[in-house]
Amino acid sequence: MITEQTRQLSFEDIKPKMSKRYRQILEIIADEKMTAREIEMKMNEKGYSKYFDMNHVRPRLTELVNDYHVLVECEMKEDYLTHKQVAVYRKATKQEKMELDNMEHIPILS
């Protein structure tokens, strides 16, 4: 599909600018919807982190959402361990990324 190709090209374009941890998170999340805890668990399984620490993931997720616009918070669900509502992340579509990248350039009419 063309959209798969364009997503891959967009990812390849930003890949050199991103840290190793960003690339690992994006690889793990792939086309799934995942919480920070689920991502950190997969990172442990793949050997990307030697011990379980949510600080491996949470700050990077915030940056991938707010700075790079490659992930979006798409829903909430209950964390199985804390029983609190947590954000679920997925990759942003090309359209979402474009809109988020350009939001600061759109004048606000009052």
Contacts in CASP RR format, 6 or more apart in sequence:
PFRMAT RR
TARGET T0000
AUTHOR 0000-0000-0000
METHOD contacts of the structure
MODEL  1
MITEQTRQLSFEDIKPKMSKRYRQILEIIADEKMTAREIEMKMNEKGYSK
YFDMNHVRPRLTELVNDYHVLVECEMKEDYLTHKQVAVYRKATKQEKMEL
DNMEHIPILS
3 94 0 8 1.000
6 94 0 8 1.000
7 91 0 8 1.000
7 94 0 8 1.000
10 94 0 8 1.000
10 97 0 8 1.000
11 26 0 8 1.000
11 70 0 8 1.000
14 68 0 8 1.000
14 70 0 8 1.000
15 23 0 8 1.000
18 26 0 8 1.000
18 68 0 8 1.000
19 60 0 8 1.000
21 48 0 8 1.000
21 56 0 8 1.000
21 60 0 8 1.000
22 60 0 8 1.000
22 63 0 8 1.000
22 64 0 8 1.000
22 68 0 8 1.000
24 43 0 8 1.000
24 46 0 8 1.000
24 48 0 8 1.000
25 39 0 8 1.000
25 43 0 8 1.000
25 57 0 8 1.000
25 60 0 8 1.000
25 61 0 8 1.000
25 64 0 8 1.000
26 64 0 8 1.000
26 70 0 8 1.000
26 71 0 8 1.000
26 91 0 8 1.000
28 34 0 8 1.000
28 39 0 8 1.000
28 42 0 8 1.000
28 43 0 8 1.000
28 46 0 8 1.000
28 48 0 8 1.000
29 39 0 8 1.000
29 71 0 8 1.000
29 89 0 8 1.000
29 90 0 8 1.000
29 91 0 8 1.000
30 91 0 8 1.000
31 90 0 8 1.000
31 91 0 8 1.000
32 90 0 8 1.000
33 74 0 8 1.000
33 75 0 8 1.000
33 88 0 8 1.000
33 89 0 8 1.000
33 90 0 8 1.000
34 42 0 8 1.000
34 88 0 8 1.000
34 89 0 8 1.000
34 90 0 8 1.000
35 77 0 8 1.000
35 79 0 8 1.000
35 86 0 8 1.000
35 87 0 8 1.000
35 88 0 8 1.000
35 89 0 8 1.000
36 54 0 8 1.000
36 57 0 8 1.000
36 58 0 8 1.000
36 61 0 8 1.000
36 86 0 8 1.000
36 87 0 8 1.000
36 89 0 8 1.000
37 54 0 8 1.000
37 79 0 8 1.000
37 80 0 8 1.000
37 81 0 8 1.000
37 86 0 8 1.000
39 57 0 8 1.000
39 61 0 8 1.000
39 89 0 8 1.000
40 49 0 8 1.000
40 52 0 8 1.000
40 53 0 8 1.000
40 54 0 8 1.000
40 56 0 8 1.000
40 57 0 8 1.000
41 52 0 8 1.000
43 49 0 8 1.000
43 56 0 8 1.000
43 57 0 8 1.000
44 51 0 8 1.000
44 52 0 8 1.000
49 56 0 8 1.000
61 71 0 8 1.000
61 89 0 8 1.000
64 70 0 8 1.000
64 71 0 8 1.000
64 89 0 8 1.000
65 71 0 8 1.000
65 72 0 8 1.000
65 73 0 8 1.000
65 89 0 8 1.000
69 92 0 8 1.000
69 96 0 8 1.000
69 97 0 8 1.000
69 100 0 8 1.000
69 101 0 8 1.000
70 91 0 8 1.000
70 92 0 8 1.000
70 97 0 8 1.000
71 89 0 8 1.000
71 90 0 8 1.000
71 91 0 8 1.000
71 92 0 8 1.000
72 89 0 8 1.000
72 90 0 8 1.000
72 91 0 8 1.000
72 92 0 8 1.000
72 96 0 8 1.000
72 100 0 8 1.000
73 87 0 8 1.000
73 88 0 8 1.000
73 89 0 8 1.000
74 88 0 8 1.000
74 89 0 8 1.000
74 90 0 8 1.000
75 87 0 8 1.000
75 88 0 8 1.000
76 85 0 8 1.000
76 86 0 8 1.000
76 87 0 8 1.000
76 88 0 8 1.000
77 85 0 8 1.000
77 86 0 8 1.000
77 88 0 8 1.000
78 84 0 8 1.000
78 85 0 8 1.000
78 86 0 8 1.000
79 85 0 8 1.000
79 86 0 8 1.000
92 100 0 8 1.000
END
